């Protein structure tokens, strides 16, 4: 993804000497947003994406993950999305059960298996 230079950003803040219109966005500049379904590099052993409900404490998150035998692989993202994976000694069946448990609790707003995961 191309990054904008400080100089280019500063030119946006100054009035343009020949017109009142701001300078055009440089060619190749991309939008700076992503969706959860957008392809991206995943951490090793990542199998589940989850968003916890507002007000859920870190102690509650840790207790849920310990009970479900899950570990944090990445996150939370700027949108509150956590990427989880099974504990080293967990089975695929246990991870599928953990996903069902996460979906059933009111402390979780969103829980989905990643492509190719349980």
Buried (B, 14 or more C-beta within 10 A) or exposed (E): EEEEEEEEEEEEEEEEEEEEEEEEEEEEEEEEEEEEEEEEEBEEBBBBBBBBEEEBEEEBBEEBBEEBBBBBBBBBEEEBBBBBBBBEEBEEEBBBBBBEBBEEBEBBEBBBEBEEBB
